[in-house]
Amino acid sequence: MLVANAFAFFLILFLFRFVGKIILALLFVVSAIAVYFINTYGVIINAEMMGNVLNTNYAEASGFFP
């Protein structure tokens, strides 16, 4: 599976160099944000947690801010 993922990333980055660089940069930013939340809050990010994040609406999330 690791080799298949590496090959897919290689093909995307080789065929679409500009778009591949943007995708790679976004991947690094999202990964850094995930590691920050894991280290700071001690949460485990799995499929259920991502479902909760994606199903949160604006009114629900803004209720935590004064």
N, CA, C and O of each residue as an XYZ file, in Angstrom:
264
protein
N       0.825     -1.184      0.000
C       0.000      0.000      0.000
C       0.873      1.253      0.000
O       0.557      2.243     -0.660
N       1.957      1.198      0.738
C       2.867      2.335      0.792
C       3.458      2.631     -0.588
O       3.566      3.791     -0.987
N       3.830      1.600     -1.298
C       4.396      1.775     -2.637
C       3.339      2.313     -3.598
O       3.643      3.154     -4.444
N       2.101      1.835     -3.474
C       1.031      2.324     -4.340
C       0.752      3.807     -4.086
O       0.550      4.564     -5.035
N       0.740      4.229     -2.822
C       0.535      5.645     -2.503
C       1.685      6.494     -3.016
O       1.465      7.568     -3.575
N       2.909      6.020     -2.831
C       4.070      6.765     -3.312
C       4.028      6.888     -4.836
O       4.347      7.945     -5.380
N       3.642      5.824     -5.521
C       3.560      5.868     -6.973
C       2.472      6.822     -7.442
O       2.662      7.546     -8.419
N       1.335      6.829     -6.756
C       0.248      7.748     -7.122
C       0.680      9.192     -6.928
O       0.424     10.032     -7.792
N       1.334      9.501     -5.800
C       1.834     10.857     -5.582
C       2.869     11.235     -6.633
O       2.874     12.363     -7.125
N       3.741     10.301     -6.976
C       4.750     10.577     -7.995
C       4.099     10.906     -9.335
O       4.517     11.849    -10.006
N       3.088     10.145     -9.732
C       2.418     10.409    -11.002
C       1.725     11.768    -11.002
O       1.805     12.510    -11.981
N       1.048     12.089     -9.911
C       0.361     13.386     -9.834
C       1.369     14.526     -9.900
O       1.175     15.497    -10.632
N       2.445     14.399     -9.131
C       3.439     15.472     -9.103
C       4.204     15.577    -10.421
O       4.592     16.675    -10.820
N       4.422     14.461    -11.094
C       5.165     14.493    -12.347
C       4.308     15.018    -13.494
O       4.781     15.811    -14.308
N       3.056     14.583    -13.563
C       2.205     14.977    -14.680
C       1.660     16.396    -14.529
O       1.556     17.129    -15.512
N       1.316     16.781    -13.317
C       0.753     18.103    -13.063
C       1.662     18.832    -12.088
O       1.366     18.913    -10.896
N       2.751     19.352    -12.587
C       3.781     19.890    -11.692
C       3.287     21.063    -10.872
O       3.531     21.102     -9.666
N       2.604     22.015    -11.475
C       2.142     23.179    -10.721
C       1.039     22.791     -9.755
O       1.065     23.173     -8.585
N       0.067     22.028    -10.245
C      -1.037     21.586     -9.398
C      -0.511     20.642     -8.315
O      -0.981     20.676     -7.177
N       0.443     19.818     -8.662
C       1.041     18.896     -7.694
C       1.730     19.624     -6.561
O       1.661     19.190     -5.411
N       2.390     20.723     -6.866
C       3.045     21.510     -5.823
C       2.020     22.122     -4.879
O       2.246     22.176     -3.670
N       0.899     22.583     -5.417
C      -0.163     23.143     -4.578
C      -0.761     22.057     -3.695
O      -0.985     22.274     -2.504
N      -1.019     20.885     -4.277
C      -1.572     19.774     -3.509
C      -0.603     19.361     -2.409
O      -1.024     19.107     -1.281
N       0.670     19.291     -2.718
C       1.673     18.907     -1.735
C       1.772     19.942     -0.621
O       1.908     19.572      0.545
N       1.709     21.219     -0.949
C       1.751     22.271      0.064
C       0.522     22.194      0.975
O       0.645     22.317      2.194
N      -0.652     21.992      0.391
C      -1.867     21.851      1.200
C      -1.807     20.615      2.091
O      -2.268     20.643      3.232
N      -1.242     19.539      1.571
C      -1.097     18.323      2.360
C      -0.204     18.569      3.571
O      -0.505     18.097      4.667
N       0.898     19.308      3.383
C       1.785     19.610      4.503
C       1.112     20.506      5.531
O       1.294     20.307      6.732
N       0.345     21.482      5.085
C      -0.340     22.385      6.014
C      -1.392     21.630      6.818
O      -1.469     21.786      8.036
N      -2.196     20.820      6.154
C      -3.222     20.044      6.844
C      -2.574     19.060      7.818
O      -3.080     18.857      8.921
N      -1.477     18.459      7.423
C      -0.770     17.537      8.310
C      -0.226     18.259      9.535
O      -0.296     17.731     10.645
N       0.313     19.452      9.349
C       0.833     20.223     10.478
C      -0.283     20.612     11.441
O      -0.098     20.563     12.657
N      -1.438     20.996     10.908
C      -2.581     21.337     11.766
C      -3.041     20.108     12.541
O      -3.353     20.210     13.728
N      -3.085     18.961     11.896
C      -3.504     17.731     12.574
C      -2.528     17.361     13.685
O      -2.952     16.974     14.774
N      -1.239     17.475     13.427
C      -0.242     17.158     14.452
C      -0.342     18.139     15.610
O      -0.160     17.745     16.762
N      -0.628     19.409     15.334
C      -0.813     20.397     16.394
C      -1.964     19.999     17.319
O      -1.816     20.031     18.541
N      -3.102     19.627     16.747
C      -4.246     19.237     17.557
C      -3.976     17.946     18.322
O      -4.421     17.795     19.460
N      -3.263     17.027     17.715
C      -2.935     15.777     18.406
C      -2.042     16.055     19.610
O      -2.291     15.537     20.698
N      -1.008     16.865     19.425
C      -0.078     17.143     20.519
C      -0.667     18.060     21.577
O      -0.429     17.848     22.766
N      -1.425     19.068     21.181
C      -1.936     20.045     22.133
C      -3.116     19.516     22.928
O      -3.148     19.650     24.151
N      -4.075     18.925     22.261
C      -5.320     18.524     22.909
C      -5.417     17.027     23.179
O      -6.364     16.585     23.829
N      -4.480     16.252     22.706
C      -4.486     14.820     22.958
C      -5.619     14.082     22.275
O      -6.079     13.056     22.776
N      -6.077     14.586     21.142
C      -7.171     13.923     20.427
C      -6.602     12.917     19.434
O      -5.463     13.037     18.982
N      -7.412     11.939     19.114
C      -7.050     10.964     18.094
C      -7.897     11.266     16.872
O      -9.126     11.258     16.945
N      -7.251     11.529     15.762
C      -7.975     11.884     14.541
C      -8.189     10.609     13.724
O      -7.248     10.022     13.191
N      -9.451     10.204     13.645
C      -9.816      9.025     12.861
C     -11.003      9.380     11.970
O     -11.369     10.550     11.861
N     -11.594      8.395     11.345
C     -12.694      8.648     10.416
C     -13.899      9.241     11.133
O     -14.570     10.118     10.589
N     -14.184      8.774     12.352
C     -15.317      9.301     13.102
C     -15.101     10.771     13.465
O     -16.029     11.576     13.387
N     -13.879     11.115     13.859
C     -13.573     12.504     14.214
C     -13.686     13.402     12.975
O     -14.201     14.516     13.071
N     -13.221     12.942     11.837
C     -13.322     13.742     10.606
C     -14.786     13.913     10.206
O     -15.162     14.968      9.695
N     -15.611     12.902     10.427
C     -17.046     13.029     10.163
C     -17.678     14.087     11.043
O     -18.526     14.854     10.585
N     -17.271     14.138     12.309
C     -17.782     15.162     13.213
C     -17.360     16.555     12.767
O     -18.154     17.495     12.812
N     -16.116     16.685     12.338
C     -15.618     17.997     11.891
C     -16.364     18.462     10.648
O     -16.753     19.627     10.558
N     -16.564     17.577      9.703
C     -17.199     17.959      8.447
C     -18.709     18.193      8.597
O     -19.303     18.895      7.779
N     -19.329     17.620      9.619
C     -20.764     17.797      9.821
C     -21.102     18.951     10.759
O     -22.278     19.189     11.032
N     -20.113     19.663     11.253
C     -20.354     20.802     12.137
C     -20.760     22.007     11.306
O     -20.104     22.328     10.315
N     -21.845     22.680     11.704
C     -22.265     23.868     10.967
C     -21.756     25.130     11.664
O     -21.212     25.057     12.765
N     -21.930     26.265     11.032
C     -21.372     27.525     11.530
C     -21.983     27.921     12.877
O     -21.257     28.351     13.773
N     -23.287     27.785     13.033
C     -23.949     28.189     14.277
C     -23.451     27.358     15.456
O     -23.274     27.877     16.558
N     -23.230     26.086     15.225
C     -22.748     25.223     16.290
C     -21.323     25.574     16.707
O     -21.009     25.623     17.896
N     -20.473     25.816     15.726
C     -19.077     26.139     16.024
C     -18.916     27.526     16.606
O     -18.063     27.728     17.470
N     -19.708     28.488     16.161
C     -19.573     29.864     16.667
C     -20.178     30.028     18.053
O     -19.964     31.058     18.692
N     -20.921     29.052     18.533
C     -21.490     29.117     19.869
C     -20.439     29.051     20.967
O     -20.714     29.425     22.107
N     -19.229     28.577     20.638
C     -18.163     28.496     21.631
C     -17.429     29.811     21.822
O     -16.694     29.964     22.797
N     -17.607     30.757     20.923
C     -16.923     32.044     21.023
C     -17.839     33.069     21.675
O     -19.033     33.111     21.382
N     -17.281     33.904     22.566
C     -18.137     34.900     23.237
C     -18.587     36.027     22.347
O     -19.306     36.919     22.797
